[in-house]
Amino acid sequence: MTTREVLRFVQHRITQHPDTDVTYEAECLRCAWKATPSTDGGAVDVECMGHAGVSNHRGFRRIVTGFAYVVRADDEASPHPQSSTP
């Protein structure tokens, strides 16, 4: 008796992990100042402008962290991973 493999190719899409938020951060390129991480990107921008106003430092590195989840493209339901760890 022979074993036979069946391969099936399925389209997938990548989406934001349903149990997490995107986190925004920023850090000054001239000193050790860092903005408080937030889920509100505008709040981080305001902190950067405040730092620029008092220090005259104008360059910042923006960091956006989000967790992704891959699901089948034909799956219309919201993705729910097997475990709660992203």
C-alpha positions in Angstrom: 0.0 0.0 0.0 1.3 3.4 -0.9 0.9 6.7 1.0 -0.4 9.5 -1.0 -0.1 13.2 -0.3 -2.7 15.7 -1.2 -1.6 19.4 -1.4 -4.1 22.1 -1.3 -3.2 25.8 -1.9 -5.4 28.3 -0.1 -5.3 32.1 -0.4 -4.5 33.9 2.9 -4.6 37.4 4.2 -2.9 39.1 7.0 -4.9 41.3 9.5 -4.4 43.1 12.8 -4.5 40.6 15.7 -8.0 40.9 17.2 -6.8 40.9 20.9 -4.2 43.7 20.6 -3.9 47.4 19.8 -1.3 49.2 17.7 1.2 51.0 20.0 2.9 54.2 19.0 6.2 55.4 20.4 8.8 58.0 19.6 12.4 58.8 20.6 14.5 61.9 20.1 17.4 61.5 17.7 19.6 63.9 19.6 19.1 62.9 23.3 17.7 60.1 25.4 14.2 61.5 25.6 11.3 59.1 24.8 7.6 59.7 24.5 5.2 57.7 26.6 4.0 54.7 24.5 0.3 55.1 23.6 -2.4 53.6 21.4 -3.1 57.2 20.3 -0.5 58.3 17.7 -1.6 61.9 18.0 -0.8 62.0 21.7 2.8 60.8 20.9 3.1 63.5 18.2 2.0 66.1 20.7 4.7 64.9 23.2 7.3 65.2 20.4 6.2 68.7 19.6 6.5 69.6 23.3 10.0 68.2 23.5 11.0 70.1 20.3 9.6 73.3 21.8 11.7 73.1 24.9 14.9 71.5 23.5 14.9 72.7 19.9 15.5 69.0 18.9 13.6 68.4 15.7 14.3 64.8 14.7 12.4 61.8 16.1 12.2 58.1 15.4 8.6 56.9 15.3 8.0 53.3 16.3 4.7 51.6 15.5 4.1 48.1 16.9 1.3 45.9 15.9 0.6 42.2 16.0 -0.5 40.5 12.9 -2.6 37.3 12.4 -2.8 35.3 9.2 -6.2 33.8 8.2 -7.7 32.1 5.2 -8.9 34.7 2.7 -12.3 33.0 2.4 -12.8 33.1 6.2 -15.1 36.0 6.8 -15.3 35.5 10.6 -13.0 37.5 12.8 -9.8 35.6 13.5 -9.4 34.1 16.9 -6.1 32.4 17.6 -5.6 29.1 19.3 -3.8 30.8 22.2 -4.1 34.3 23.7 -0.4 35.0 23.2 0.3 37.0 20.0 
